[in-house]
Amino acid sequence: MFQALNDLLEDPVRSVRVNAAWALRGELKPTSLAGQELEHFLNLHLDQPSGQMQKGAWYLAKGDVGSALKRYEQAVRWDPNSAPLRHELGVIASMSGDPQRALKEMQEACRLDPTEGEYFYKLALAWNELGRNDQVMQSLLKAVEVNPDHSRAWYNLGLAYHGKGQQEDALRSLIRGESANPFDPEIPYARATILLEMGRLEEAQRAARRCLEITPNFEAARTLLNRTGGF
C-alpha cells in the first residue's frame, strides 16, 4: 500500500499527487516536492475552519502537537457550534497535557450533538484523566445508550464495573462489546481475567482461547492458559 501511494506522488494529475501526499503526510518530508505541493494546497484553504483543521492534522502527523492545537483553536473560534471541531480540539488538548481543556471541549461537543456516542465515550476518557470515576461511568452509560454498537465504550464500561466490584455487570458489558466487535481481542481477554478472579476457570479459559483465535500472538492470553492448564 505504501509503495502504491508513493508511486502516485509522481502522477501527472496534481489532485492525485496531493491526495497521495495527504495519505502519506506522516512520512512525507516537508522539503520534498510532494511535501511542498501539499503544504501549498493546505495553505490555500486556511481562511476556512475546515482548512485550519486540515492544517492542524498535518502538524499532528508531524508530531507538532503545539502547532496543531493552535490550528484547531482557530477553527473553533471561527465555527464554535461545530461538534466535530470541538471533539477534535478536545482530543488535541488531551494530547497536549491539558485535561481540563479536553473535558470542556468534550462537554461542548456532547451538548452540540447529543446523538453521537463517540463524543460521550471521549468525555468519559476526559473524566478518567481527572480521576472522576463517577462521571466516567455516567458518560460511558450515555455512550452505549446513544450508540449500542460502540464496542470500546462497552469494554471500558465493563472495566469500570469491575473496578466497582460489580462483576456480573462487568461481564454483561464485555459480552455486549464483544458482540459489537468480535475482532477485538482485548474484550474476551478482559472477560477471561474477570472470570478467573471469580473462580469460573473453564469459562475463563474459553474466553482466553477466543482471544487467541482473534490474535494468535496475544501473549497475555497465552500466559493465562499456560498458568491455568488450559492448553
Phi and psi in degrees as GROMACS dihedral restraints (atoms count N, CA, C in turn):
[ dihedral_restraints ]
;  ai    aj    ak    al  type     phi  dphi    fc
    3     4     5     6     1   -60.3    20    10
    4     5     6     7     1   -44.5    20    10
    6     7     8     9     1   -65.4    20    10
    7     8     9    10     1   -37.8    20    10
    9    10    11    12     1   -63.4    20    10
   10    11    12    13     1   -42.4    20    10
   12    13    14    15     1   -68.1    20    10
   13    14    15    16     1   -39.7    20    10
   15    16    17    18     1   -62.0    20    10
   16    17    18    19     1   -36.9    20    10
   18    19    20    21     1   -65.3    20    10
   19    20    21    22     1   -31.9    20    10
   21    22    23    24     1   -70.7    20    10
   22    23    24    25     1   -14.9    20    10
   24    25    26    27     1   -64.6    20    10
   25    26    27    28     1   -18.1    20    10
   27    28    29    30     1  -103.2    20    10
   28    29    30    31     1     8.4    20    10
   30    31    32    33     1   -63.0    20    10
   31    32    33    34     1   143.9    20    10
   33    34    35    36     1   -68.8    20    10
   34    35    36    37     1   -17.7    20    10
   36    37    38    39     1   -91.0    20    10
   37    38    39    40     1   123.1    20    10
   39    40    41    42     1   -62.1    20    10
   40    41    42    43     1   -41.6    20    10
   42    43    44    45     1   -63.1    20    10
   43    44    45    46     1   -35.1    20    10
   45    46    47    48     1   -66.0    20    10
   46    47    48    49     1   -43.7    20    10
   48    49    50    51     1   -62.1    20    10
   49    50    51    52     1   -43.0    20    10
   51    52    53    54     1   -65.7    20    10
   52    53    54    55     1   -43.0    20    10
   54    55    56    57     1   -63.8    20    10
   55    56    57    58     1   -38.6    20    10
   57    58    59    60     1   -66.2    20    10
   58    59    60    61     1   -40.5    20    10
   60    61    62    63     1   -63.3    20    10
   61    62    63    64     1   -38.6    20    10
   63    64    65    66     1   -64.3    20    10
   64    65    66    67     1   -43.5    20    10
   66    67    68    69     1   -63.0    20    10
   67    68    69    70     1   -29.5    20    10
   69    70    71    72     1  -102.1    20    10
   70    71    72    73     1    16.6    20    10
   72    73    74    75     1   -58.6    20    10
   73    74    75    76     1   -28.0    20    10
   75    76    77    78     1   -70.3    20    10
   76    77    78    79     1   -29.1    20    10
   78    79    80    81     1  -103.4    20    10
   79    80    81    82     1   -13.1    20    10
   81    82    83    84     1   -72.1    20    10
   82    83    84    85     1   132.1    20    10
   84    85    86    87     1   -76.7    20    10
   85    86    87    88     1   127.3    20    10
   87    88    89    90     1   -58.8    20    10
   88    89    90    91     1   -27.5    20    10
   90    91    92    93     1   -84.9    20    10
   91    92    93    94     1    -8.1    20    10
   93    94    95    96     1   -72.0    20    10
   94    95    96    97     1   162.0    20    10
   96    97    98    99     1   -59.4    20    10
   97    98    99   100     1   -43.6    20    10
   99   100   101   102     1   -65.3    20    10
  100   101   102   103     1   -39.6    20    10
  102   103   104   105     1   -64.3    20    10
  103   104   105   106     1   -41.6    20    10
  105   106   107   108     1   -66.9    20    10
  106   107   108   109     1   -39.1    20    10
  108   109   110   111     1   -66.0    20    10
  109   110   111   112     1   -41.7    20    10
  111   112   113   114     1   -64.7    20    10
  112   113   114   115     1   -45.7    20    10
  114   115   116   117     1   -63.7    20    10
  115   116   117   118     1   -37.8    20    10
  117   118   119   120     1   -60.7    20    10
  118   119   120   121     1   -44.0    20    10
  120   121   122   123     1   -61.3    20    10
  121   122   123   124     1   -44.9    20    10
  123   124   125   126     1   -63.4    20    10
  124   125   126   127     1   -40.2    20    10
  126   127   128   129     1   -66.2    20    10
  127   128   129   130     1   -24.3    20    10
  129   130   131   132     1   -67.2    20    10
  130   131   132   133     1   -20.1    20    10
  132   133   134   135     1  -113.4    20    10
  133   134   135   136     1    18.7    20    10
  135   136   137   138     1   -74.9    20    10
  136   137   138   139     1    -4.6    20    10
  138   139   140   141     1   -88.5    20    10
  139   140   141   142     1     6.5    20    10
  141   142   143   144     1  -123.1    20    10
  142   143   144   145     1   148.7    20    10
  144   145   146   147     1   -55.8    20    10
  145   146   147   148     1   -40.6    20    10
  147   148   149   150     1   -64.4    20    10
  148   149   150   151     1   -34.2    20    10
  150   151   152   153     1   -67.5    20    10
  151   152   153   154     1   -41.5    20    10
  153   154   155   156     1   -62.2    20    10
  154   155   156   157     1   -39.4    20    10
  156   157   158   159     1   -65.0    20    10
  157   158   159   160     1   -43.2    20    10
  159   160   161   162     1   -62.6    20    10
  160   161   162   163     1   -41.5    20    10
  162   163   164   165     1   -66.3    20    10
  163   164   165   166     1   -35.2    20    10
  165   166   167   168     1   -62.7    20    10
  166   167   168   169     1   -41.7    20    10
  168   169   170   171     1   -65.1    20    10
  169   170   171   172     1   -34.2    20    10
  171   172   173   174     1   -64.8    20    10
  172   173   174   175     1   -45.3    20    10
  174   175   176   177     1   -63.2    20    10
  175   176   177   178     1   -39.8    20    10
  177   178   179   180     1   -62.4    20    10
  178   179   180   181     1   -40.1    20    10
  180   181   182   183     1   -62.1    20    10
  181   182   183   184     1   -25.9    20    10
  183   184   185   186     1   -87.3    20    10
  184   185   186   187     1    -2.8    20    10
  186   187   188   189     1    83.9    20    10
  187   188   189   190     1    11.4    20    10
  189   190   191   192     1   -96.7    20    10
  190   191   192   193     1    80.6    20    10
  192   193   194   195     1   -65.6    20    10
  193   194   195   196     1   -37.8    20    10
  195   196   197   198     1   -60.6    20    10
  196   197   198   199     1   -46.6    20    10
  198   199   200   201     1   -68.0    20    10
  199   200   201   202     1   -36.6    20    10
  201   202   203   204     1   -62.0    20    10
  202   203   204   205     1   -42.3    20    10
  204   205   206   207     1   -59.8    20    10
  205   206   207   208     1   -42.7    20    10
  207   208   209   210     1   -62.2    20    10
  208   209   210   211     1   -39.8    20    10
  210   211   212   213     1   -66.8    20    10
  211   212   213   214     1   -43.3    20    10
  213   214   215   216     1   -66.2    20    10
  214   215   216   217     1   -37.0    20    10
  216   217   218   219     1   -62.2    20    10
  217   218   219   220     1   -41.6    20    10
  219   220   221   222     1   -64.7    20    10
  220   221   222   223     1   -41.8    20    10
  222   223   224   225     1   -58.7    20    10
  223   224   225   226     1   -42.1    20    10
  225   226   227   228     1   -70.2    20    10
  226   227   228   229     1   -35.9    20    10
  228   229   230   231     1   -60.7    20    10
  229   230   231   232     1   -38.9    20    10
  231   232   233   234     1   -78.5    20    10
  232   233   234   235     1   -27.5    20    10
  234   235   236   237     1  -138.4    20    10
  235   236   237   238     1    73.7    20    10
  237   238   239   240     1   -70.7    20    10
  238   239   240   241     1   -12.7    20    10
  240   241   242   243     1  -101.4    20    10
  241   242   243   244     1    16.3    20    10
  243   244   245   246     1   -92.5    20    10
  244   245   246   247     1   112.3    20    10
  246   247   248   249     1   -62.8    20    10
  247   248   249   250     1   -42.9    20    10
  249   250   251   252     1   -60.3    20    10
  250   251   252   253     1   -39.0    20    10
  252   253   254   255     1   -66.3    20    10
  253   254   255   256     1   -41.3    20    10
  255   256   257   258     1   -61.4    20    10
  256   257   258   259     1   -41.7    20    10
  258   259   260   261     1   -60.7    20    10
  259   260   261   262     1   -47.7    20    10
  261   262   263   264     1   -63.6    20    10
  262   263   264   265     1   -40.2    20    10
  264   265   266   267     1   -63.8    20    10
  265   266   267   268     1   -38.3    20    10
  267   268   269   270     1   -62.1    20    10
  268   269   270   271     1   -40.9    20    10
  270   271   272   273     1   -62.9    20    10
  271   272   273   274     1   -45.6    20    10
  273   274   275   276     1   -66.8    20    10
  274   275   276   277     1   -38.0    20    10
  276   277   278   279     1   -61.1    20    10
  277   278   279   280     1   -40.4    20    10
  279   280   281   282     1   -63.6    20    10
  280   281   282   283     1   -43.4    20    10
  282   283   284   285     1   -63.3    20    10
  283   284   285   286     1   -30.1    20    10
  285   286   287   288     1   -84.5    20    10
  286   287   288   289     1    -0.7    20    10
  288   289   290   291     1    87.6    20    10
  289   290   291   292     1    27.8    20    10
  291   292   293   294     1  -121.9    20    10
  292   293   294   295     1    78.7    20    10
  294   295   296   297     1   -64.6    20    10
  295   296   297   298     1   -31.8    20    10
  297   298   299   300     1   -65.3    20    10
  298   299   300   301     1   -42.3    20    10
  300   301   302   303     1   -66.1    20    10
  301   302   303   304     1   -40.5    20    10
  303   304   305   306     1   -59.1    20    10
  304   305   306   307     1   -44.2    20    10
  306   307   308   309     1   -61.1    20    10
  307   308   309   310     1   -46.8    20    10
  309   310   311   312     1   -58.4    20    10
  310   311   312   313     1   -45.5    20    10
  312   313   314   315     1   -69.8    20    10
  313   314   315   316     1   -37.6    20    10
  315   316   317   318     1   -67.8    20    10
  316   317   318   319     1   -38.1    20    10
  318   319   320   321     1   -62.0    20    10
  319   320   321   322     1   -40.0    20    10
  321   322   323   324     1   -68.5    20    10
  322   323   324   325     1   -39.9    20    10
  324   325   326   327     1   -60.8    20    10
  325   326   327   328     1   -42.4    20    10
  327   328   329   330     1   -65.7    20    10
  328   329   330   331     1   -37.4    20    10
  330   331   332   333     1   -66.6    20    10
  331   332   333   334     1   -40.9    20    10
  333   334   335   336     1   -72.9    20    10
  334   335   336   337     1   -32.1    20    10
  336   337   338   339     1  -140.7    20    10
  337   338   339   340     1    85.6    20    10
  339   340   341   342     1   -77.6    20    10
  340   341   342   343     1     8.0    20    10
  342   343   344   345     1  -101.2    20    10
  343   344   345   346     1     0.9    20    10
  345   346   347   348     1  -103.4    20    10
  346   347   348   349     1   108.2    20    10
  348   349   350   351     1   -62.5    20    10
  349   350   351   352     1   -32.4    20    10
  351   352   353   354     1   -60.4    20    10
  352   353   354   355     1   -34.9    20    10
  354   355   356   357     1   -66.9    20    10
  355   356   357   358     1   -40.4    20    10
  357   358   359   360     1   -69.8    20    10
  358   359   360   361     1   -32.4    20    10
  360   361   362   363     1   -63.7    20    10
  361   362   363   364     1   -46.3    20    10
  363   364   365   366     1   -67.5    20    10
  364   365   366   367     1   -31.6    20    10
  366   367   368   369     1   -62.8    20    10
  367   368   369   370     1   -40.2    20    10
  369   370   371   372     1   -61.1    20    10
  370   371   372   373     1   -41.4    20    10
  372   373   374   375     1   -64.5    20    10
  373   374   375   376     1   -37.0    20    10
  375   376   377   378     1   -65.4    20    10
  376   377   378   379     1   -43.3    20    10
  378   379   380   381     1   -62.3    20    10
  379   380   381   382     1   -37.8    20    10
  381   382   383   384     1   -63.2    20    10
  382   383   384   385     1   -38.9    20    10
  384   385   386   387     1   -59.9    20    10
  385   386   387   388     1   -28.6    20    10
  387   388   389   390     1   -95.0    20    10
  388   389   390   391     1     1.9    20    10
  390   391   392   393     1    75.2    20    10
  391   392   393   394     1    20.3    20    10
  393   394   395   396     1   -96.0    20    10
  394   395   396   397     1    80.2    20    10
  396   397   398   399     1   -63.9    20    10
  397   398   399   400     1   -32.3    20    10
  399   400   401   402     1   -64.6    20    10
  400   401   402   403     1   -41.0    20    10
  402   403   404   405     1   -72.9    20    10
  403   404   405   406     1   -31.0    20    10
  405   406   407   408     1   -58.7    20    10
  406   407   408   409     1   -49.3    20    10
  408   409   410   411     1   -60.6    20    10
  409   410   411   412     1   -45.8    20    10
  411   412   413   414     1   -61.2    20    10
  412   413   414   415     1   -43.0    20    10
  414   415   416   417     1   -68.4    20    10
  415   416   417   418     1   -38.3    20    10
  417   418   419   420     1   -67.1    20    10
  418   419   420   421     1   -40.4    20    10
  420   421   422   423     1   -62.0    20    10
  421   422   423   424     1   -38.6    20    10
  423   424   425   426     1   -67.8    20    10
  424   425   426   427     1   -38.6    20    10
  426   427   428   429     1   -60.5    20    10
  427   428   429   430     1   -45.2    20    10
  429   430   431   432     1   -77.5    20    10
  430   431   432   433     1   -22.4    20    10
  432   433   434   435     1   -68.0    20    10
  433   434   435   436     1   -44.9    20    10
  435   436   437   438     1   -71.3    20    10
  436   437   438   439     1   -40.5    20    10
  438   439   440   441     1  -134.6    20    10
  439   440   441   442     1    92.7    20    10
  441   442   443   444     1   -65.3    20    10
  442   443   444   445     1    -9.6    20    10
  444   445   446   447     1   -99.5    20    10
  445   446   447   448     1    12.4    20    10
  447   448   449   450     1   -82.8    20    10
  448   449   450   451     1    94.0    20    10
  450   451   452   453     1   -64.0    20    10
  451   452   453   454     1   -39.2    20    10
  453   454   455   456     1   -70.1    20    10
  454   455   456   457     1   -30.5    20    10
  456   457   458   459     1   -66.4    20    10
  457   458   459   460     1   -43.0    20    10
  459   460   461   462     1   -61.9    20    10
  460   461   462   463     1   -42.1    20    10
  462   463   464   465     1   -59.5    20    10
  463   464   465   466     1   -49.8    20    10
  465   466   467   468     1   -67.8    20    10
  466   467   468   469     1   -32.4    20    10
  468   469   470   471     1   -65.1    20    10
  469   470   471   472     1   -40.0    20    10
  471   472   473   474     1   -60.0    20    10
  472   473   474   475     1   -43.5    20    10
  474   475   476   477     1   -65.3    20    10
  475   476   477   478     1   -36.6    20    10
  477   478   479   480     1   -66.2    20    10
  478   479   480   481     1   -43.6    20    10
  480   481   482   483     1   -62.0    20    10
  481   482   483   484     1   -41.3    20    10
  483   484   485   486     1   -59.8    20    10
  484   485   486   487     1   -41.9    20    10
  486   487   488   489     1   -62.9    20    10
  487   488   489   490     1   -26.0    20    10
  489   490   491   492     1   -92.2    20    10
  490   491   492   493     1     1.1    20    10
  492   493   494   495     1    81.5    20    10
  493   494   495   496     1    11.5    20    10
  495   496   497   498     1   -96.0    20    10
  496   497   498   499     1    76.8    20    10
  498   499   500   501     1   -68.7    20    10
  499   500   501   502     1   -39.0    20    10
  501   502   503   504     1   -66.2    20    10
  502   503   504   505     1   -39.8    20    10
  504   505   506   507     1   -63.5    20    10
  505   506   507   508     1   -37.3    20    10
  507   508   509   510     1   -62.2    20    10
  508   509   510   511     1   -46.6    20    10
  510   511   512   513     1   -64.3    20    10
  511   512   513   514     1   -41.2    20    10
  513   514   515   516     1   -61.9    20    10
  514   515   516   517     1   -41.0    20    10
  516   517   518   519     1   -65.4    20    10
  517   518   519   520     1   -42.1    20    10
  519   520   521   522     1   -66.6    20    10
  520   521   522   523     1   -37.0    20    10
  522   523   524   525     1   -64.1    20    10
  523   524   525   526     1   -40.4    20    10
  525   526   527   528     1   -63.0    20    10
  526   527   528   529     1   -40.7    20    10
  528   529   530   531     1   -64.5    20    10
  529   530   531   532     1   -40.5    20    10
  531   532   533   534     1   -67.4    20    10
  532   533   534   535     1   -34.7    20    10
  534   535   536   537     1   -67.1    20    10
  535   536   537   538     1   -38.6    20    10
  537   538   539   540     1   -69.9    20    10
  538   539   540   541     1   -34.7    20    10
  540   541   542   543     1  -141.6    20    10
  541   542   543   544     1    91.4    20    10
  543   544   545   546     1   -75.9    20    10
  544   545   546   547     1     5.2    20    10
  546   547   548   549     1  -112.5    20    10
  547   548   549   550     1    13.1    20    10
  549   550   551   552     1  -100.9    20    10
  550   551   552   553     1   107.8    20    10
  552   553   554   555     1   -68.7    20    10
  553   554   555   556     1   -20.7    20    10
  555   556   557   558     1   -67.2    20    10
  556   557   558   559     1   -27.1    20    10
  558   559   560   561     1   -71.7    20    10
  559   560   561   562     1   -52.7    20    10
  561   562   563   564     1   -64.9    20    10
  562   563   564   565     1   -28.1    20    10
  564   565   566   567     1   -66.8    20    10
  565   566   567   568     1   -41.9    20    10
  567   568   569   570     1   -60.8    20    10
  568   569   570   571     1   -41.4    20    10
  570   571   572   573     1   -62.5    20    10
  571   572   573   574     1   -41.0    20    10
  573   574   575   576     1   -61.2    20    10
  574   575   576   577     1   -43.6    20    10
  576   577   578   579     1   -66.4    20    10
  577   578   579   580     1   -38.4    20    10
  579   580   581   582     1   -68.2    20    10
  580   581   582   583     1   -44.6    20    10
  582   583   584   585     1   -60.9    20    10
  583   584   585   586     1   -38.3    20    10
  585   586   587   588     1   -64.3    20    10
  586   587   588   589     1   -42.6    20    10
  588   589   590   591     1   -59.9    20    10
  589   590   591   592     1   -33.8    20    10
  591   592   593   594     1   -82.9    20    10
  592   593   594   595     1    -1.9    20    10
  594   595   596   597     1    81.6    20    10
  595   596   597   598     1    12.9    20    10
  597   598   599   600     1   -96.4    20    10
  598   599   600   601     1    74.7    20    10
  600   601   602   603     1   -61.9    20    10
  601   602   603   604     1   -49.9    20    10
  603   604   605   606     1   -63.4    20    10
  604   605   606   607     1   -39.9    20    10
  606   607   608   609     1   -65.7    20    10
  607   608   609   610     1   -38.9    20    10
  609   610   611   612     1   -62.8    20    10
  610   611   612   613     1   -42.4    20    10
  612   613   614   615     1   -65.7    20    10
  613   614   615   616     1   -40.1    20    10
  615   616   617   618     1   -62.5    20    10
  616   617   618   619     1   -41.3    20    10
  618   619   620   621     1   -65.0    20    10
  619   620   621   622     1   -40.0    20    10
  621   622   623   624     1   -65.6    20    10
  622   623   624   625     1   -38.9    20    10
  624   625   626   627     1   -64.6    20    10
  625   626   627   628     1   -37.3    20    10
  627   628   629   630     1   -62.0    20    10
  628   629   630   631     1   -39.9    20    10
  630   631   632   633     1   -58.2    20    10
  631   632   633   634     1   -43.0    20    10
  633   634   635   636     1   -73.2    20    10
  634   635   636   637     1   -26.3    20    10
  636   637   638   639     1   -63.7    20    10
  637   638   639   640     1   -36.4    20    10
  639   640   641   642     1   -76.8    20    10
  640   641   642   643     1   -47.7    20    10
  642   643   644   645     1  -133.4    20    10
  643   644   645   646     1    94.9    20    10
  645   646   647   648     1   -58.5    20    10
  646   647   648   649     1   -24.4    20    10
  648   649   650   651     1   -99.2    20    10
  649   650   651   652     1    23.0    20    10
  651   652   653   654     1   -76.3    20    10
  652   653   654   655     1    96.4    20    10
  654   655   656   657     1   -65.5    20    10
  655   656   657   658     1   -33.8    20    10
  657   658   659   660     1   -63.9    20    10
  658   659   660   661     1   -40.3    20    10
  660   661   662   663     1   -68.1    20    10
  661   662   663   664     1   -39.6    20    10
  663   664   665   666     1   -63.1    20    10
  664   665   666   667     1   -40.7    20    10
  666   667   668   669     1   -64.0    20    10
  667   668   669   670     1   -41.9    20    10
  669   670   671   672     1   -59.9    20    10
  670   671   672   673     1   -44.1    20    10
  672   673   674   675     1   -67.6    20    10
  673   674   675   676     1   -39.8    20    10
  675   676   677   678     1   -62.9    20    10
  676   677   678   679     1   -41.7    20    10
  678   679   680   681     1   -68.2    20    10
  679   680   681   682     1   -30.0    20    10
  681   682   683   684     1  -103.4    20    10
  682   683   684   685     1     5.6    20    10
  684   685   686   687     1    70.5    20    10
  685   686   687   688     1    32.8    20    10
  687   688   689   690     1   -86.8    20    10
  688   689   690   691     1    -6.7    20    10
